[in-house]
Amino acid sequence: MRATLMGKDPARPKSERFSYIALMTILFTGQFIAIFDISVANVLLPTIQGQFDVTSALGGLVVTAYSATYAGTVILAGRLSDSYGFSRIYLWGVGIFGVASLGCAFAPGFSSLVIFRAIQGVGAGLLFPQVLAGVQGSIPPSWRGVATGIFGVILGAGSTLGQLGGALLSEVDFLGSGWRLAFLINGPTCAAILVAGYFLFAKPTKEKLRFLDIRGAILSCVSLGSFVLAIAFLGAKQEPWLWISLLFSSLVLAILFWCHENHVWMRGKDSIIRKELLRNRMFIRGICITFAFFVTQVPFYVVLTQAIQVGTNSSPLESAALYAPLGIAFIVASSVAGRVRSSLNALLSFFAASVLALTFLCLTAIPIKDISAANLNCVALMTIIGLAGGCIAPSIVRLTLSGIESEYAGSASGLVAMTQQLANSVGTATMALLFALNFGSVGPLGDLRGNLITLALTALGVAVLVGFTHLAIRRAGA
């Protein structure tokens, strides 16, 4: 369903321009706080563990609780968007996220903090798919390139500022709030979004939902949540029975979900995953590329930060400063890539992914003790990584969603968001596990090199996938 904005006569260009800018501002602000919260929590985790006096394994629940509920919610959120309109689900997500953030800020104990983080993940899972759904369903094609460019900018800005913000908050105790300020500021931000959305979003046309696949929703949510928890516990080297049982449960539930979806399709009813999307070859290619690319992003930040702090005893602020040139380059490249003709998206992503792979390999030549924001060679390589990533992120979003009709925009956006989260979880757990397994024998430098080589091979895989996609596009256009 398509949601529009209230305002003046849509036939007037100035009125339309204001409407589109207002829509994107509201949507991208929500996207920013959701991404910022992920990054800042990762950086503040040691501080939180120290205050509540919990082990690192138990403290990891602050991150995994959010990730699990987020991953379990996004597909359902996309389907609800198609049924009720993206604006309504977006505002519900923002409201839940804001209330849960205040709960995190005033959490009296560790258990309550984890519970509120899980609720916060539900809010983020509801709001995040609506960003791309709104762009795809309510922004005209002539504006979508700019919108996806901004989407990429927010990805970079949210991650970078989250790293820096978390590092600053770990060292600066503002009015005694400490790490709680990171969650407290979400309250007024979400309130402002809700007020703006209430006055600017038009009420979606009321349509009776023909069929809500409750069983499919429950199976998908629990299956994805269990998988993310299993991967997180594996990366944290928890007891084998814990992550094995979760992984097995996730697999069984995934099989049941697939059988259930086939049954729903045979009955001709709407399912959680729209069958039309699975028949779209370009969309499936885009999902594969999205997964491969995002495996190289957050996991890279995690493993590099861990290597620097373990290998050089750097403070969180010193390690976070290294990402400033990467973040700035990512933002600049995303804003430019969003304006590139859609027909060149695959070609741009191919060259950028190739450069990304080469840069990861070049970074292995720098000794661990020399990796810092003061090393010009390191700054140059981080800048190139940011430029390459900034070119790829908006390009693959446009590539994946190209040809998706507005009535399927919510479901498609939910699958894209789910893919990003799964890639982050799988990649981070894999990198952390490799680092932990090798640290005792070869030290942080060897671990970092091994992980960078793994990331380089993954980036090369992105280039290969995009290359085949580019050839397919050319053949289809011939």
C-alpha positions in Angstrom: 0.0 0.0 0.0 1.3 3.4 -0.8 1.4 6.1 1.9 1.7 9.7 0.9 2.3 13.0 2.7 -0.2 15.6 3.7 0.4 19.0 2.3 -0.4 21.3 -0.6 -1.5 20.4 -4.0 0.8 17.6 -5.3 0.7 19.1 -8.8 2.8 22.1 -7.6 6.5 21.3 -7.9 7.5 23.2 -4.7 4.9 21.3 -2.8 6.1 18.0 -4.1 9.7 18.9 -3.4 8.9 19.8 0.2 6.9 16.6 0.6 9.7 14.4 -0.7 12.3 16.1 1.4 10.1 15.9 4.5 9.5 12.2 3.9 13.2 11.4 3.5 14.1 13.4 6.6 11.7 11.6 8.8 12.6 8.2 7.4 16.4 8.6 7.4 16.4 10.0 11.0 14.9 6.8 12.2 17.4 4.8 10.1 20.3 6.8 11.7 19.3 6.2 15.3 18.8 2.5 14.7 22.3 2.1 13.2 23.9 4.5 15.7 22.6 2.4 18.5 24.2 -0.8 17.2 27.6 0.8 16.9 27.6 2.7 20.2 26.5 -0.4 22.1 29.4 -2.4 20.7 31.9 0.3 21.9 30.2 0.8 25.3 30.0 -2.9 26.1 33.1 -3.1 28.2 31.9 -0.1 30.3 28.5 -1.7 30.8 30.0 -5.0 31.8 32.2 -3.3 34.4 29.3 -1.4 35.9 27.1 -4.4 36.3 30.0 -6.7 37.1 29.2 -9.4 34.5 31.5 -11.6 32.4 32.2 -10.7 28.8 30.2 -13.7 27.7 27.1 -12.6 29.6 27.6 -9.0 28.7 27.4 -9.9 25.0 23.7 -10.4 25.6 23.3 -6.6 25.4 24.2 -6.8 21.7 22.8 -10.2 20.8 19.4 -9.6 22.4 19.0 -6.6 20.1 20.3 -8.4 17.1 18.1 -11.5 17.6 14.8 -9.6 18.0 15.8 -7.2 15.1 16.5 -10.1 12.7 13.3 -11.9 13.8 11.1 -8.9 13.2 12.2 -7.4 9.9 10.5 -9.9 7.5 7.2 -9.5 9.4 7.6 -5.7 9.4 8.0 -5.8 5.6 4.8 -7.8 5.2 2.9 -5.5 7.6 4.1 -2.5 5.5 2.5 -4.0 2.4 -0.7 -4.5 4.2 -1.0 -1.4 6.4 1.3 1.2 4.7 4.9 1.9 5.6 4.1 5.1 7.6 2.0 3.5 10.2 4.4 0.6 10.9 7.3 3.0 10.8 5.8 5.2 13.5 4.9 2.2 15.6 8.5 1.1 15.3 9.9 4.5 16.3 7.5 4.6 19.3 8.6 1.2 20.6 12.3 2.0 20.0 12.0 5.3 21.9 10.2 3.8 24.9 12.7 0.9 25.0 15.6 3.3 24.8 14.4 5.2 27.9 14.0 1.8 29.6 17.7 1.0 28.7 18.8 4.4 30.0 17.1 3.9 33.4 17.6 0.1 33.7 18.2 -0.7 37.4 20.0 -4.0 36.6 21.6 -6.0 33.9 18.6 -8.3 33.3 16.3 -5.4 32.8 18.8 -3.8 30.4 18.9 -7.0 28.3 15.1 -7.1 28.2 14.8 -3.5 27.1 17.5 -4.1 24.5 15.4 -6.9 23.1 12.3 -4.7 22.9 14.5 -2.0 21.3 15.5 -4.5 18.6 11.8 -5.1 17.9 11.3 -1.4 17.4 14.3 -1.2 15.1 13.2 -4.2 13.2 9.8 -2.6 12.6 11.1 0.8 11.5 14.2 -0.1 9.4 12.4 -1.9 6.5 10.0 1.0 6.2 12.9 3.3 5.1 13.5 1.5 1.8 9.8 0.7 1.5 9.0 4.4 1.7 11.7 5.3 -0.8 10.5 2.6 -3.2 6.8 3.2 -2.8 6.4 7.0 -2.3 9.5 8.5 -3.9 9.3 9.0 -7.7 12.0 7.2 -9.8 13.8 10.5 -10.5 14.4 10.9 -6.8 15.3 7.3 -5.9 18.9 7.6 -6.9 19.4 10.5 -4.5 17.4 8.7 -1.8 19.5 5.5 -2.0 22.6 7.6 -1.9 21.4 9.2 1.3 20.6 5.7 2.6 24.2 4.8 2.0 25.4 8.0 3.7 23.3 7.2 6.8 24.8 3.7 6.9 28.3 5.2 7.0 27.5 8.2 9.3 25.5 6.0 11.8 28.3 3.4 12.1 31.2 6.0 12.3 29.5 8.4 14.7 28.4 5.4 16.7 32.0 4.3 17.1 33.2 7.8 18.0 30.2 8.5 20.2 30.6 5.3 22.1 34.3 6.0 22.6 33.6 9.5 23.9 30.9 8.3 26.2 33.2 5.7 27.7 35.6 8.4 28.8 33.3 11.4 29.5 30.8 11.1 32.4 28.2 13.7 31.5 26.3 14.7 34.6 26.9 11.2 36.0 24.9 9.5 33.2 27.9 7.7 31.6 26.9 5.1 29.0 23.2 5.7 29.8 23.3 9.0 27.8 23.7 7.0 24.6 20.2 5.5 25.1 18.7 8.6 26.8 19.2 10.8 23.7 17.0 8.5 21.7 13.9 9.5 23.7 13.6 13.1 22.5 14.7 12.1 19.0 12.0 9.5 18.7 9.4 12.0 20.1 10.4 14.5 17.5 10.0 11.9 14.7 6.6 10.9 16.0 5.3 14.5 16.1 6.6 15.3 12.6 5.2 12.0 11.3 1.8 12.6 12.8 1.4 16.0 11.1 3.2 15.2 7.8 2.2 11.6 7.1 -1.2 11.1 5.6 -3.3 8.4 7.2 -3.0 5.3 4.9 -6.1 4.1 3.2 -7.8 1.6 5.5 -7.9 -1.8 3.9 -9.0 -5.0 5.5 -6.0 -7.4 5.6 -7.0 -10.3 3.5 -4.8 -12.8 5.3 -2.1 -12.5 8.0 0.2 -15.5 8.1 0.5 -15.7 11.8 2.1 -19.1 11.8 4.6 -18.1 9.2 5.4 -14.9 11.2 6.1 -16.9 14.4 8.2 -19.5 12.6 10.3 -16.9 10.8 10.8 -14.7 13.8 11.8 -17.5 16.1 14.0 -19.2 13.5 15.9 -16.1 12.6 16.3 -15.0 16.2 17.6 -18.5 17.2 20.0 -18.5 14.3 21.5 -15.0 15.3 21.8 -16.1 18.9 23.5 -19.4 17.9 26.0 -17.5 15.7 26.6 -14.9 18.5 27.2 -17.6 21.1 29.5 -19.5 18.8 31.6 -16.3 18.2 31.7 -15.8 22.0 32.9 -19.4 22.5 30.0 -20.3 24.7 29.2 -23.9 25.7 28.9 -26.1 22.5 25.5 -27.5 23.6 24.1 -24.0 23.8 24.8 -22.8 20.3 24.4 -26.3 18.7 20.9 -26.6 20.2 20.0 -23.1 19.0 21.4 -23.8 15.6 19.5 -27.1 15.3 16.3 -25.5 16.5 16.7 -22.7 13.9 17.3 -25.2 11.1 14.2 -27.3 12.1 12.0 -24.1 12.3 13.4 -22.9 9.0 12.3 -26.2 7.3 8.9 -26.0 8.9 8.6 -22.3 7.8 9.5 -23.2 4.2 6.9 -26.1 4.2 4.3 -23.8 5.7 5.0 -21.1 3.1 4.6 -23.6 0.3 1.3 -24.7 1.7 0.1 -21.0 1.9 1.2 -20.4 -1.7 -0.7 -23.5 -2.9 -3.8 -22.1 -1.2 -3.4 -18.9 -3.1 -3.1 -16.7 0.0 -0.5 -14.0 0.9 2.5 -15.3 2.8 5.2 -13.7 4.9 7.6 -14.0 1.9 5.9 -12.9 -1.3 6.3 -15.6 -4.0 6.6 -12.9 -6.6 9.9 -11.8 -5.1 11.4 -15.2 -5.3 10.6 -15.3 -9.0 12.5 -12.1 -9.6 16.0 -13.1 -10.6 17.5 -9.6 -10.2 16.1 -9.4 -6.7 17.6 -12.8 -5.7 21.0 -11.8 -7.2 20.8 -8.6 -5.3 20.1 -10.4 -2.0 23.2 -12.6 -2.6 25.4 -9.6 -3.4 24.0 -7.7 -0.3 24.9 -10.6 2.0 28.4 -11.0 0.6 29.1 -7.2 0.8 27.8 -6.7 4.4 29.9 -9.6 5.6 32.9 -7.3 4.9 31.6 -4.2 6.7 30.7 -4.5 10.4 32.9 -7.6 10.9 35.9 -5.5 9.6 35.3 -2.8 12.2 35.0 -5.4 15.0 38.1 -7.4 14.2 40.3 -4.3 13.5 39.2 -2.7 16.8 39.8 -5.9 18.7 43.3 -6.3 17.1 44.3 -2.7 17.9 43.1 -2.7 21.5 44.6 -6.2 22.2 47.8 -5.6 20.2 48.6 -2.0 21.2 46.5 -1.4 24.4 44.9 1.5 22.7 41.9 3.3 24.3 38.4 3.0 22.7 38.7 6.6 21.6 42.1 6.0 19.9 40.8 3.0 18.0 37.6 4.7 17.1 39.5 7.7 15.6 40.9 5.4 13.0 37.4 5.1 11.4 36.9 8.8 10.9 38.5 8.9 7.5 36.7 5.7 6.5 33.4 7.2 7.6 33.9 10.5 5.8 34.9 8.8 2.6 31.9 6.4 2.8 29.6 9.4 3.2 31.1 11.3 0.2 31.2 8.2 -2.0 27.6 7.2 -1.1 26.3 10.7 -2.0 28.0 10.6 -5.4 27.1 7.0 -6.2 23.5 7.7 -5.6 23.5 10.1 -8.5 25.1 7.6 -10.9 22.8 6.3 -13.7 21.0 3.1 -12.5 22.3 1.3 -15.6 25.9 1.7 -14.3 25.2 0.5 -10.7 26.5 -3.1 -11.4 29.6 -1.9 -13.2 30.4 0.6 -10.4 30.0 -2.0 -7.7 32.3 -4.4 -9.7 35.2 -2.0 -9.7 34.6 -0.8 -6.1 34.5 -4.4 -4.8 37.7 -5.2 -6.7 39.4 -2.2 -5.1 38.0 -3.2 -1.7 39.6 -6.6 -2.0 43.0 -5.2 -3.0 42.9 -2.6 -0.1 42.2 -5.3 2.5 45.3 -7.2 1.2 47.4 -4.0 1.3 46.4 -3.4 4.9 48.0 -6.7 5.9 51.4 -5.2 5.1 51.1 -2.6 8.0 52.4 -3.9 11.4 49.8 -4.0 14.1 51.8 -1.5 16.2 51.7 1.1 13.3 47.9 0.9 12.7 46.6 4.2 14.0 45.1 7.5 12.9 48.6 9.0 12.9 49.9 6.7 10.2 49.3 8.3 6.8 49.5 5.0 5.0 46.9 3.6 7.2 44.6 6.6 6.9 45.0 6.4 3.1 43.9 2.7 3.0 41.0 3.3 5.4 39.9 6.2 3.1 40.0 3.9 0.1 38.0 1.3 2.0 35.4 3.9 2.8 35.2 5.1 -0.8 34.8 1.6 -2.1 32.2 0.7 0.5 30.3 4.0 -0.2 30.2 3.2 -3.9 28.8 -0.3 -3.3 26.2 0.2 -0.6 23.7 2.5 -2.4 24.4 0.8 -5.8 23.5 -2.7 -4.6 20.3 -1.3 -2.9 19.2 0.2 -6.2 20.2 -2.9 -8.1 18.3 -5.2 -5.7 15.1 -3.1 -5.6 15.1 -2.2 -9.3 11.9 -3.6 -10.9 10.1 -4.2 -7.6 6.5 -3.0 -7.7 5.4 -0.6 -4.9 2.9 -3.2 -3.6 5.8 -5.5 -2.8 8.2 -2.8 -1.6 7.7 -3.5 2.1 8.4 -7.3 1.8 11.4 -6.7 -0.4 12.8 -4.1 2.0 12.3 -6.5 4.9 14.3 -9.2 3.1 17.1 -6.7 2.3 17.2 -5.6 6.0 17.2 -9.2 7.2 20.0 -10.1 4.8 22.1 -7.2 6.1 21.6 -8.3 9.7 22.4 -11.9 9.0 25.5 -10.9 7.1 26.6 -8.7 10.1 26.0 -11.5 12.6 27.6 -14.3 10.6 30.6 -12.2 9.6 31.2 -10.8 13.0 30.9 -14.3 14.7 33.2 -15.8 12.1 35.9 -13.1 12.4 35.7 -13.1 16.2 36.0 -16.9 16.3 39.0 -16.9 13.9 40.6 -14.2 16.0 40.0 -16.0 19.3 41.2 -19.4 18.0 44.5 -18.1 16.5 45.4 -15.4 19.1 47.3 -17.7 21.5 49.6 -19.1 18.8 50.4 -16.3 16.4 49.4 -13.1 18.2 47.1 -10.2 17.1 49.1 -9.5 13.9 48.6 -12.9 12.5 45.0 -12.9 13.5 44.4 -9.6 11.8 46.1 -10.7 8.6 44.1 -13.9 8.4 40.9 -12.1 8.9 41.8 -9.4 6.3 42.6 -12.1 3.8 39.3 -13.7 4.5 37.6 -10.3 4.0 39.5 -9.7 0.8 38.4 -13.0 -0.6 34.8 -12.2 0.3 35.1 -8.8 -1.4 36.4 -10.5 -4.4 33.4 -12.8 -4.3 31.2 -9.6 -4.4 33.0 -8.5 -7.5 32.4 -11.8 -9.2 28.7 -11.8 -8.3 28.3 -8.3 -9.5 30.2 -9.0 -12.6 27.8 -11.8 -13.6 24.9 -9.6 -12.7 26.3 -6.9 -15.0 26.6 -9.4 -17.9 23.0 -10.6 -17.2 21.8 -7.0 -17.4 23.6 -6.4 -20.7 22.2 -9.6 -22.2 18.7 -8.7 -21.1 19.0 -5.3 -22.7 20.5 -6.6 -25.9 
